Structures are given as C-alpha cells and as structure tokens.
Amino acid sequence: MNKIYRLNLINSMTGYKPANLIGTQSKEKNTNLAIISSVVHLGSNPPLLGFILRPAVVPRHTYSNIKETGFFTINHVHANFVDNAHYTSAKFDEQVSEFDSCEFSREYLDDFPAPFVKESKLKIGLNFLEEYEIGANKTIFVIGEIQSIYMPKEILKENGDVNLNAIHDVCISGLNNYHEVNQIGEFKYARPGKKPENLLKR
C-alpha cells in the first residue's frame, strides 16, 4: 500500500479514541503540550493510566520531560478548542512552547510540578511509574499513577461516573478526524441469566 494510505487505514480502523493533551515541563522550565489519542485505564487501586509514545529515534519532548522530572498531566480536549489541540501535533522546536504557539494557558495547581491546561475542564496530574518498549515497533508505553484530579462538581455523578457529554468531550479517529460524543446507553453490572436494561431508555 501507499505509505499515507496504509497509515490512515490502520489508524482509523480501530475506531474512536480519547483526545487528550499531555502537559510536561523540563528541568529548565520549558513547557510542552502534545495531543495524544492512546490514553488507557490500567487499574483503579492504585489508580494507573498509560499511553503510547512513538519511538524515541528523534527528540520527543514529552518523553524527555517526563523522564527528567517524573511528572505529567492529562487534560481532556473539548469541542471549543479542538483546532488548537490538533495544532500541538506540529513539530515545534524544544524551546517553543505549544502552550504559547497553540493559544493555551498554563495552570499550576497545588504545587504540582507539571502544567495543566487551564481551558480543559477535566485535568489529571500523574507521576511517572514505569515504561515499556514494545519490541515489535519500538514504541514506548508510559505508565503513570494519578496524584490529583480536577473537574467541575456538577459533572460527577453519585456513583462516581463522569458526565463527559456535559463538558463536550471529543474523540479522535485516525490521525486528524475529531468527533463529538453522545451517550446512548447506561447499564447496571451485567450478570448471566438476565439481559441488562438500558437505563437511558426508561
């Protein structure tokens, strides 16, 4: 296949992925912001999240900042700034902060060492725990432990679920297609012998 055709096909056929901005800062206080579509939940106790970075065969500012300082932030992307979020994927020089070039505001909360995105309504602060190189293609799986979470109280349901529709979260398909999300179902814990009812259709 043509390289670009293959790239688009394989990236889009897996379906929708979360859109997040990873915020980091170097020891020299240079800040970096990168759009990432591979954030995954790894466990709740301890609370772990992970994401994939491309091979470090060229400078990866997000990766080097995390390794230097041991901290990073995950910030949800919303529909009202999706264009600026995508712009962070451009290859800016290390001395150029995507916060400035892509019109985002740095936010430092409760002395956490890495910058949050002020415009994001759901922000997570993590410390770096582990990394694994994927042997097949040399990508790097980064694992962090959640230290802090910031969100409006009104989007948090009584059972702990987060109402992502209320903050107009977006998701990604492929490399550059962004989508709004609408919830179509909510179910109780499924058990054998009884098909669970969709609570949203009551």
One Martini backbone bead per residue (centre of mass of N, CA, C, O) as a GRO file, in nm:
protein
  202
    1MET     BB    1   0.100   0.033   0.014
    2ASN     BB    2   0.059   0.336   0.060
    3LYS     BB    3   0.176   0.500   0.324
    4ILE     BB    4  -0.066   0.694   0.388
    5TYR     BB    5  -0.293   0.491   0.349
    6ARG     BB    6  -0.201   0.293   0.567
    7LEU     BB    7  -0.197   0.488   0.804
    8ASN     BB    8  -0.501   0.564   0.793
    9LEU     BB    9  -0.624   0.282   0.811
   10ILE     BB   10  -0.496   0.172   1.081
   11ASN     BB   11  -0.583   0.423   1.260
   12SER     BB   12  -0.912   0.408   1.197
   13MET     BB   13  -1.013   0.095   1.238
   14THR     BB   14  -1.032   0.101   1.567
   15GLY     BB   15  -1.162   0.378   1.617
   16TYR     BB   16  -1.234   0.543   1.888
   17LYS     BB   17  -1.049   0.801   2.067
   18PRO     BB   18  -0.901   0.973   2.297
   19ALA     BB   19  -0.867   1.325   2.379
   20ASN     BB   20  -0.539   1.446   2.472
   21LEU     BB   21  -0.333   1.651   2.683
   22ILE     BB   22   0.014   1.660   2.735
   23GLY     BB   23   0.179   1.786   3.022
   24THR     BB   24   0.505   1.949   3.042
   25GLN     BB   25   0.836   1.986   3.214
   26SER     BB   26   1.136   2.098   3.243
   27LYS     BB   27   1.406   2.183   3.433
   28GLU     BB   28   1.406   2.469   3.259
   29LYS     BB   29   1.082   2.536   3.218
   30ASN     BB   30   0.995   2.392   2.967
   31THR     BB   31   0.707   2.366   2.782
   32ASN     BB   32   0.464   2.100   2.697
   33LEU     BB   33   0.231   1.999   2.425
   34ALA     BB   34   0.031   1.694   2.354
   35ILE     BB   35  -0.138   1.502   2.139
   36ILE     BB   36  -0.339   1.217   2.256
   37SER     BB   37  -0.495   0.873   2.167
   38SER     BB   38  -0.377   0.639   2.407
   39VAL     BB   39  -0.536   0.650   2.659
   40VAL     BB   40  -0.538   0.423   2.948
   41HIS     BB   41  -0.678   0.202   3.163
   42LEU     BB   42  -0.517  -0.005   3.437
   43GLY     BB   43  -0.636   0.101   3.721
   44SER     BB   44  -0.772   0.184   4.059
   45ASN     BB   45  -0.575  -0.005   4.268
   46PRO     BB   46  -0.401   0.170   4.168
   47PRO     BB   47  -0.416   0.470   3.982
   48LEU     BB   48  -0.386   0.390   3.634
   49LEU     BB   49  -0.213   0.524   3.347
   50GLY     BB   50  -0.171   0.509   2.983
   51PHE     BB   51   0.069   0.558   2.704
   52ILE     BB   52   0.173   0.621   2.370
   53LEU     BB   53   0.495   0.642   2.216
   54ARG     BB   54   0.700   0.711   1.993
   55PRO     BB   55   0.991   0.660   1.891
   56ALA     BB   56   1.324   0.771   2.018
   57VAL     BB   57   1.482   0.866   1.732
   58VAL     BB   58   1.370   1.135   1.812
   59PRO     BB   59   1.282   1.405   1.960
   60ARG     BB   60   1.086   1.379   2.274
   61HIS     BB   61   0.961   1.604   2.483
   62THR     BB   62   0.767   1.451   2.658
   63TYR     BB   63   0.957   1.221   2.740
   64SER     BB   64   1.198   1.386   2.854
   65ASN     BB   65   1.035   1.536   3.073
   66ILE     BB   66   0.938   1.289   3.230
   67LYS     BB   67   1.225   1.177   3.293
   68GLU     BB   68   1.331   1.432   3.443
   69THR     BB   69   1.071   1.482   3.657
   70GLY     BB   70   0.810   1.263   3.687
   71PHE     BB   71   0.583   1.446   3.531
   72PHE     BB   72   0.223   1.473   3.437
   73THR     BB   73  -0.050   1.566   3.221
   74ILE     BB   74  -0.411   1.523   3.175
   75ASN     BB   75  -0.618   1.674   2.911
   76HIS     BB   76  -0.908   1.741   2.802
   77VAL     BB   77  -1.092   1.759   2.501
   78HIS     BB   78  -1.279   2.015   2.346
   79ALA     BB   79  -1.474   2.158   2.101
   80ASN     BB   80  -1.370   2.470   2.145
   81PHE     BB   81  -1.033   2.352   2.102
   82VAL     BB   82  -0.955   2.146   1.869
   83ASP     BB   83  -0.763   2.309   1.684
   84ASN     BB   84  -0.541   2.368   1.895
   85ALA     BB   85  -0.486   2.074   1.971
   86HIS     BB   86  -0.389   1.978   1.690
   87TYR     BB   87  -0.147   2.183   1.664
   88THR     BB   88   0.046   2.024   1.870
   89SER     BB   89   0.150   1.815   1.636
   90ALA     BB   90   0.356   1.991   1.569
   91LYS     BB   91   0.712   2.053   1.505
   92PHE     BB   92   0.841   2.191   1.757
   93ASP     BB   93   1.063   2.338   1.921
   94GLU     BB   94   1.184   2.306   2.237
   95GLN     BB   95   1.169   2.631   2.297
   96VAL     BB   96   0.871   2.588   2.200
   97SER     BB   97   0.557   2.647   2.319
   98GLU     BB   98   0.239   2.521   2.281
   99PHE     BB   99   0.092   2.710   2.465
  100ASP     BB  100   0.157   2.960   2.288
  101SER     BB  101   0.117   2.867   1.984
  102CYS     BB  102  -0.189   2.728   2.072
  103GLU     BB  103  -0.348   2.894   2.293
  104PHE     BB  104  -0.260   2.820   2.596
  105SER     BB  105  -0.299   2.780   2.948
  106ARG     BB  106  -0.122   2.778   3.218
  107GLU     BB  107  -0.155   2.548   3.510
  108TYR     BB  108  -0.089   2.565   3.861
  109LEU     BB  109  -0.160   2.303   4.102
  110ASP     BB  110  -0.072   2.241   4.412
  111ASP     BB  111   0.243   2.219   4.329
  112PHE     BB  112   0.251   2.094   4.064
  113PRO     BB  113   0.516   2.039   3.829
  114ALA     BB  114   0.298   2.031   3.608
  115PRO     BB  115   0.111   2.147   3.349
  116PHE     BB  116  -0.196   2.268   3.294
  117VAL     BB  117  -0.504   2.311   3.125
  118LYS     BB  118  -0.721   2.559   3.173
  119GLU     BB  119  -0.945   2.488   2.945
  120SER     BB  120  -0.977   2.233   3.093
  121LYS     BB  121  -1.227   2.035   3.281
  122LEU     BB  122  -1.023   1.774   3.275
  123LYS     BB  123  -0.771   1.701   3.519
  124ILE     BB  124  -0.448   1.520   3.540
  125GLY     BB  125  -0.215   1.410   3.784
  126LEU     BB  126   0.114   1.256   3.731
  127ASN     BB  127   0.335   0.995   3.804
  128PHE     BB  128   0.604   0.829   3.715
  129LEU     BB  129   0.669   0.469   3.690
  130GLU     BB  130   0.669   0.334   3.387
  131GLU     BB  131   0.835   0.151   3.109
  132TYR     BB  132   0.775   0.017   2.769
  133GLU     BB  133   0.910  -0.157   2.511
  134ILE     BB  134   0.803  -0.230   2.196
  135GLY     BB  135   0.951  -0.461   2.004
  136ALA     BB  136   0.806  -0.439   1.717
  137ASN     BB  137   0.833  -0.079   1.713
  138LYS     BB  138   0.953   0.100   1.967
  139THR     BB  139   0.747   0.180   2.139
  140ILE     BB  140   0.613   0.366   2.430
  141PHE     BB  141   0.500   0.268   2.751
  142VAL     BB  142   0.336   0.485   2.971
  143ILE     BB  143   0.326   0.502   3.334
  144GLY     BB  144   0.083   0.638   3.566
  145GLU     BB  145  -0.001   0.802   3.874
  146ILE     BB  146  -0.255   0.932   4.037
  147GLN     BB  147  -0.271   1.254   4.227
  148SER     BB  148  -0.485   1.434   4.054
  149ILE     BB  149  -0.821   1.593   4.033
  150TYR     BB  150  -1.003   1.808   3.793
  151MET     BB  151  -1.350   1.915   3.836
  152PRO     BB  152  -1.667   1.963   3.808
  153LYS     BB  153  -1.909   1.869   4.023
  154GLU     BB  154  -2.158   1.846   3.812
  155ILE     BB  155  -2.014   1.587   3.647
  156LEU     BB  156  -2.052   1.417   3.908
  157LYS     BB  157  -2.170   1.131   3.997
  158GLU     BB  158  -2.278   0.937   4.260
  159ASN     BB  159  -2.103   0.673   4.138
  160GLY     BB  160  -1.843   0.834   3.978
  161ASP     BB  161  -1.928   0.919   3.724
  162VAL     BB  162  -1.864   1.090   3.416
  163ASN     BB  163  -1.998   1.369   3.239
  164LEU     BB  164  -1.886   1.422   2.920
  165ASN     BB  165  -2.113   1.577   2.774
  166ALA     BB  166  -2.105   1.841   2.957
  167ILE     BB  167  -1.791   1.904   2.825
  168HIS     BB  168  -1.751   1.831   2.525
  169ASP     BB  169  -1.615   1.586   2.439
  170VAL     BB  170  -1.363   1.435   2.241
  171CYS     BB  171  -1.270   1.237   1.956
  172ILE     BB  172  -1.065   1.000   1.770
  173SER     BB  173  -0.989   0.938   1.423
  174GLY     BB  174  -0.712   0.853   1.353
  175LEU     BB  175  -0.520   1.159   1.316
  176ASN     BB  176  -0.758   1.408   1.207
  177ASN     BB  177  -1.035   1.311   1.349
  178TYR     BB  178  -1.320   1.469   1.496
  179HIS     BB  179  -1.557   1.397   1.772
  180GLU     BB  180  -1.859   1.386   1.899
  181VAL     BB  181  -2.035   1.288   2.200
  182ASN     BB  182  -2.305   1.040   2.261
  183GLN     BB  183  -2.509   0.906   2.479
  184ILE     BB  184  -2.691   0.565   2.458
  185GLY     BB  185  -2.592   0.425   2.738
  186GLU     BB  186  -2.701   0.252   3.055
  187PHE     BB  187  -2.570   0.006   3.285
  188LYS     BB  188  -2.572  -0.250   3.471
  189TYR     BB  189  -2.439  -0.504   3.604
  190ALA     BB  190  -2.356  -0.793   3.447
  191ARG     BB  191  -2.549  -1.103   3.442
  192PRO     BB  192  -2.630  -1.406   3.424
  193GLY     BB  193  -2.978  -1.445   3.288
  194LYS     BB  194  -2.981  -1.112   3.241
  195LYS     BB  195  -3.064  -0.859   3.054
  196PRO     BB  196  -2.972  -0.549   3.046
  197GLU     BB  197  -3.095  -0.236   3.101
  198ASN     BB  198  -3.155   0.065   2.950
  199LEU     BB  199  -3.169   0.353   3.141
  200LEU     BB  200  -3.217   0.571   2.903
  201LYS     BB  201  -3.511   0.416   2.806
  202ARG     BB  202  -3.731   0.490   3.037
   0.00000   0.00000   0.00000
